[in-house]
Amino acid sequence: MTAEKQLDYVEKHFLQKRFQGKLKTKTDLYLAVNYPKACGHGTEKDYVVYDSTKAAYDDNPMFKRESHEFWIDKKGKKRYYEGKEGKSYVWEFEEAINDFYNDGKAFKTTDFTCQDVKATTSSSTSLITYHIYSDGRIEKRIPRIVKEENKKKYKYIYHDKEGTLHELGTYDIIPTQMVNGKKGVMVNLINFDKVTKTYSKGSYQYTFNVDSPRKYVNEKTLASLFGAMLEVSYNDISCNGFSHSDGSSRPSVSHINGNNGDFKYLRKDKKLMFGDGTSLDISAHPDMLDDVRQNKWNDALYRFGWKSMLGWSYKRNGKINYLHHLPKNTKNHHHHLHLQGYSPNFKEIRE
């Protein structure tokens, strides 16, 4: 059977009566194939498509997006738990589908036999540039020719949901021997304290400080931080540190190479705090925690790459609550949020 003939059967599948009026989103379109019973619920983010009582749960690990459903191995690769209780929600399907869709854009045909002129792309800058998209994608675009004086300068641009570009600056990278890496394997660090600390354009803005001697992020995590900060547009983000200038994190051992970072919890009074003892202890002062904004901040950080977080619970009206992506309490994390498991939706493009 030819590919064209198969499309007749595809059409018949989607024209079935059970799908009438239900194909409202691309998630519904996918569910009509993957799990037809859930088709029509594509706009209900928290709708459970299936849970661990169904074989489909472990058979489709790409929809395991919650922190308790996977782990990051020593090589930085995502691994999925099997045989554990869990649920696959519509939002996880939507996120995975968008990932596939965006990855596929790179293979979109732009040169057709009926065209007289072949579509071409050219670099408009001699700078290596990070493009950060509101859906969590990060692209590092490397021009065919980079001037010698620009080889250690990286530019950062954010693309908001409306398609507006936000130029966030050009920063010097510091090639550094990777901690715990093979000799000669480098990581490009950037002094986060020298990054523009306040930005505003239209409804997008951020203000942050670095309240730690561990001031160094790497080239990718800086892009992720820009994306997360502009997604929430808060003006009271206080960073408690990433790495030292040599990529180490002494006395800590978990903040090497600019990947893992700490942030103060967000306060209801929206004060940007700085100095010893200014981190909010949410175990002692839970009513000062702005849990609504904190959850949005956690979600943004997760979207832009940090798939695991450590923190603490808080009490409201006598009830214990957990912030998004924090399934349990971790010792000594009642006064700061710890980011780890860095695995961004990243692509390097050589032009």
C-alpha positions as CSV (number, residue, x, y, z in Angstrom):
1,M,0.0,0.0,0.0
2,T,1.4,3.4,-1.0
3,A,1.8,6.2,1.5
4,E,-0.8,8.2,-0.3
5,K,-3.3,5.3,0.0
6,Q,-2.6,5.0,3.7
7,L,-3.8,8.6,4.2
8,D,-7.3,7.5,3.2
9,Y,-7.4,5.3,6.3
10,V,-6.0,8.1,8.4
11,E,-8.8,10.3,7.2
12,K,-11.4,7.6,8.0
13,H,-10.0,7.2,11.5
14,F,-10.4,10.9,12.4
15,L,-13.8,11.1,10.8
16,Q,-15.2,8.5,13.2
17,K,-18.3,9.6,15.0
18,R,-16.6,9.3,18.4
19,F,-14.2,12.1,17.5
20,Q,-16.8,14.6,16.2
21,G,-16.4,17.9,18.0
22,K,-13.5,16.7,20.0
23,L,-10.5,17.5,17.8
24,K,-10.0,21.0,19.2
25,T,-6.2,21.0,19.9
26,K,-3.2,19.1,18.5
27,T,-3.2,17.3,21.9
28,D,-6.7,16.0,21.1
29,L,-5.4,15.0,17.7
30,Y,-2.6,13.0,19.2
31,L,-4.9,11.4,21.9
32,A,-7.3,10.2,19.2
33,V,-4.4,7.9,18.1
34,N,-2.6,7.2,21.4
35,Y,-5.5,6.9,23.8
36,P,-8.9,7.7,22.1
37,K,-10.8,7.6,25.4
38,A,-9.1,10.8,26.4
39,C,-9.7,12.7,23.1
40,G,-11.7,15.9,23.7
41,H,-9.9,16.7,27.0
42,G,-7.0,18.4,25.4
43,T,-7.7,21.8,27.1
44,E,-8.0,20.3,30.6
45,K,-4.4,20.5,31.8
46,D,-4.9,18.3,34.9
47,Y,-7.0,15.6,33.2
48,V,-5.5,12.2,33.9
49,V,-5.1,10.4,30.5
50,Y,-4.0,7.1,32.2
51,D,-2.2,6.0,35.4
52,S,0.2,3.3,36.4
53,T,-2.5,0.7,36.4
54,K,-2.4,0.9,32.6
55,A,0.5,-0.6,30.6
56,A,0.5,2.6,28.5
57,Y,1.9,4.5,31.5
58,D,5.3,2.7,31.4
59,D,5.1,2.1,27.6
60,N,5.2,5.9,27.0
61,P,7.9,7.4,29.2
62,M,8.1,10.6,27.2
63,F,5.0,11.7,29.1
64,K,6.6,11.2,32.5
65,R,7.4,14.8,33.2
66,E,7.0,15.1,37.0
67,S,10.2,15.0,39.1
68,H,9.3,11.7,40.9
69,E,8.9,9.9,37.5
70,F,12.5,10.2,36.3
71,W,16.1,10.8,37.4
72,I,19.2,12.1,35.8
73,D,22.1,9.7,35.6
74,K,25.8,10.5,36.0
75,K,26.1,11.3,32.3
76,G,23.3,13.8,32.5
77,K,20.8,11.6,30.6
78,K,17.2,11.3,31.7
79,R,16.1,7.9,33.0
80,Y,12.6,6.8,33.8
81,Y,11.3,4.8,36.7
82,E,9.1,1.8,35.9
83,G,6.7,-0.1,38.1
84,K,6.0,2.9,40.3
85,E,2.7,4.6,40.9
86,G,2.0,7.6,38.8
87,K,-0.3,9.4,36.4
88,S,0.1,11.0,33.0
89,Y,-1.7,14.3,32.7
90,V,-2.8,16.2,29.6
91,W,-0.3,18.9,30.4
92,E,2.5,16.3,30.1
93,F,1.2,15.2,26.7
94,E,0.9,18.8,25.5
95,E,4.5,19.5,26.7
96,A,5.9,16.4,25.0
97,I,4.0,17.1,21.8
98,N,5.3,20.7,21.6
99,D,8.8,19.3,22.1
100,F,8.4,17.0,19.1
101,Y,6.8,19.7,17.1
102,N,9.6,22.2,17.7
103,D,12.2,19.6,17.1
104,G,10.5,18.8,13.8
105,K,10.8,22.4,12.6
106,A,14.5,21.9,12.0
107,F,13.5,19.4,9.3
108,K,10.8,21.4,7.7
109,T,11.1,21.4,3.9
110,T,12.0,24.8,2.5
111,D,13.2,23.8,-0.9
112,F,10.5,22.4,-3.3
113,T,10.9,21.3,-6.9
114,C,8.4,23.8,-8.1
115,Q,10.4,26.7,-6.6
116,D,12.6,28.8,-8.8
117,V,14.7,30.2,-5.9
118,K,16.1,28.0,-3.2
119,A,15.4,29.3,0.3
120,T,18.5,30.2,2.1
121,T,19.5,31.5,5.5
122,S,22.4,33.6,6.4
123,S,23.8,34.9,9.6
124,S,23.0,38.5,10.5
125,T,25.7,38.7,13.1
126,S,29.2,37.5,13.7
127,L,28.4,36.8,17.3
128,I,27.5,33.4,18.8
129,T,23.9,34.0,19.9
130,Y,21.6,32.3,22.3
131,H,17.9,32.4,21.3
132,I,15.6,31.7,24.1
133,Y,11.9,31.0,23.4
134,S,8.9,31.4,25.7
135,D,8.0,27.7,25.3
136,G,11.3,26.7,26.9
137,R,13.4,26.0,23.8
138,I,17.0,27.3,23.8
139,E,19.0,27.5,20.6
140,K,22.7,28.3,20.4
141,R,23.4,29.7,16.9
142,I,27.0,29.7,15.7
143,P,27.7,31.8,12.6
144,R,29.8,30.3,9.8
145,I,32.4,33.0,10.5
146,V,33.1,34.3,14.0
147,K,35.6,37.2,14.2
148,E,38.5,36.4,16.5
149,E,37.6,39.2,18.9
150,N,34.1,37.8,19.3
151,K,34.9,34.2,20.0
152,K,34.5,34.7,23.7
153,K,31.5,36.9,23.6
154,Y,28.0,35.4,23.6
155,K,24.8,37.3,22.9
156,Y,21.4,36.5,24.4
157,I,17.9,37.2,22.9
158,Y,14.5,36.3,24.3
159,H,11.5,35.7,22.0
160,D,8.3,36.3,23.9
161,K,4.9,34.8,23.2
162,E,3.9,37.7,21.0
163,G,7.1,37.3,18.9
164,T,8.8,40.4,20.2
165,L,12.6,40.1,20.6
166,H,14.3,41.2,23.8
167,E,18.1,41.7,23.5
168,L,19.5,40.9,27.0
169,G,23.1,41.7,26.4
170,T,26.4,40.3,25.3
171,Y,28.6,38.7,27.9
172,D,32.2,37.4,28.2
173,I,32.6,33.7,28.6
174,I,35.4,32.2,30.6
175,P,36.5,28.8,29.3
176,T,37.2,26.7,32.4
177,Q,38.4,23.2,33.0
178,M,35.2,21.2,33.9
179,V,35.2,20.0,37.5
180,N,35.2,16.2,37.6
181,G,35.6,16.2,33.8
182,K,38.4,14.7,31.6
183,K,41.4,16.9,31.2
184,G,40.9,19.4,28.5
185,V,37.0,19.3,28.7
186,M,35.9,22.8,29.2
187,V,32.8,24.6,30.4
188,N,32.1,28.2,29.5
189,L,31.3,30.1,32.7
190,I,29.8,33.6,32.9
191,N,29.9,35.9,36.0
192,F,26.2,36.2,36.8
193,D,26.9,39.2,39.0
194,K,28.0,41.1,35.8
195,V,24.8,40.3,33.9
196,T,22.3,43.2,33.5
197,K,20.3,42.9,36.8
198,T,17.3,44.9,35.7
199,Y,15.4,44.7,32.5
200,S,12.0,46.0,31.3
201,K,10.3,46.1,27.9
202,G,6.5,46.1,27.6
203,S,5.0,43.7,30.1
204,Y,8.3,41.7,30.4
205,Q,10.8,42.5,33.1
206,Y,13.0,41.2,35.8
207,T,15.2,42.3,38.7
208,F,17.7,40.1,40.5
209,N,20.7,40.1,42.7
210,V,23.5,37.6,43.5
211,D,23.9,37.2,47.2
212,S,26.8,34.7,47.3
213,P,30.5,34.4,46.5
214,R,29.5,31.6,44.1
215,K,28.7,34.0,41.3
216,Y,29.3,31.9,38.1
217,V,26.7,30.3,35.9
218,N,27.5,28.7,32.6
219,E,26.5,29.7,29.1
220,K,23.4,27.5,29.0
221,T,22.1,28.1,32.5
222,L,22.3,31.8,31.9
223,A,20.0,31.4,28.9
224,S,17.6,29.3,31.1
225,L,17.6,31.9,33.8
226,F,16.8,34.7,31.4
227,G,13.9,32.6,30.1
228,A,12.5,31.8,33.5
229,M,12.9,35.3,34.8
230,L,11.1,36.9,31.9
231,E,8.4,34.3,32.0
232,V,7.4,35.3,35.5
233,S,8.5,39.0,35.3
234,Y,9.4,39.3,39.0
235,N,11.5,42.1,40.5
236,D,12.6,40.3,43.7
237,I,14.7,37.3,42.5
238,S,17.7,36.8,44.8
239,C,20.2,34.1,43.8
240,N,22.1,32.4,46.7
241,G,24.8,31.2,44.3
242,F,25.8,28.7,41.6
243,S,29.6,28.1,41.3
244,H,33.0,29.7,41.9
245,S,35.1,31.1,39.1
246,D,37.0,27.8,38.8
247,G,33.7,25.8,38.5
248,S,34.0,24.4,42.0
249,S,31.5,25.1,44.8
250,R,33.4,24.6,48.0
251,P,32.4,24.0,50.7
252,S,29.4,22.6,48.8
253,V,29.9,19.7,46.4
254,S,26.7,20.0,44.4
255,H,27.1,23.3,42.6
256,I,29.9,22.6,40.2
257,N,30.3,23.8,36.6
258,G,27.5,26.4,36.8
259,N,24.7,23.9,36.6
260,N,23.0,23.8,40.0
261,G,21.9,27.0,41.8
262,D,20.1,28.3,44.9
263,F,17.5,31.0,45.2
264,K,15.7,32.6,48.2
265,Y,12.0,31.8,48.5
266,L,9.8,34.6,47.3
267,R,8.1,36.9,49.9
268,K,4.6,38.3,49.9
269,D,6.0,41.8,50.5
270,K,8.1,41.4,47.3
271,K,11.2,42.8,48.9
272,L,14.5,42.0,47.1
273,M,16.6,40.8,50.0
274,F,20.4,40.8,50.3
275,G,22.9,39.9,53.0
276,D,23.4,37.3,55.7
277,G,20.3,36.0,57.4
278,T,17.9,37.5,54.8
279,S,16.7,34.3,53.3
280,L,13.1,33.5,54.2
281,D,12.8,30.5,56.5
282,I,9.4,29.1,55.4
283,S,9.4,26.5,58.2
284,A,9.4,29.4,60.8
285,H,7.5,32.0,58.8
286,P,5.2,30.2,56.3
287,D,2.8,33.1,56.2
288,M,5.5,35.3,54.6
289,L,5.9,33.0,51.7
290,D,4.2,34.0,48.4
291,D,3.3,30.5,47.4
292,V,1.4,31.5,44.3
293,R,4.3,33.4,42.8
294,Q,6.8,30.8,44.1
295,N,4.9,28.0,42.3
296,K,5.0,30.0,39.0
297,W,8.7,30.6,39.5
298,N,9.3,26.9,40.1
299,D,7.3,26.0,37.0
300,A,9.3,28.5,34.9
301,L,12.6,27.1,36.2
302,Y,11.4,23.6,35.4
303,R,10.3,24.5,31.9
304,F,13.7,26.0,31.1
305,G,15.8,23.1,32.3
306,W,15.9,22.3,36.0
307,K,14.0,19.0,36.2
308,S,14.7,18.4,39.9
309,M,14.5,20.7,42.9
310,L,15.1,20.5,46.6
311,G,13.2,22.5,49.2
312,W,10.8,22.5,52.1
313,S,7.1,22.3,52.8
314,Y,5.0,25.1,54.4
315,K,1.9,25.3,56.5
316,R,-1.3,27.1,55.7
317,N,-4.3,26.9,58.0
318,G,-2.8,23.9,59.7
319,K,-2.3,22.0,56.5
320,I,1.2,21.0,55.1
321,N,1.7,22.0,51.5
322,Y,4.4,21.3,49.0
323,L,5.5,23.8,46.4
324,H,5.5,22.7,42.7
325,H,8.2,20.1,41.8
326,L,9.1,19.6,45.5
327,P,7.6,16.3,46.5
328,K,9.4,16.1,49.9
329,N,11.4,18.0,52.5
330,T,15.2,18.0,52.1
331,K,17.3,18.8,55.1
332,N,18.7,22.4,55.3
333,H,16.5,23.6,52.5
334,H,13.8,25.4,54.5
335,H,15.4,28.7,53.6
336,H,16.2,28.3,49.9
337,L,15.2,26.5,46.7
338,H,17.9,24.3,45.2
339,L,18.0,23.6,41.5
340,Q,19.5,20.5,40.0
341,G,18.9,17.9,37.3
342,Y,19.7,20.4,34.5
343,S,18.4,19.1,31.2
344,P,17.2,22.0,29.0
345,N,15.4,21.7,25.6
346,F,18.6,22.8,23.9
347,K,19.8,22.7,20.3
348,E,23.1,23.9,18.7
349,I,22.8,25.2,15.2
350,R,25.8,25.9,13.0
351,E,24.8,28.3,10.3
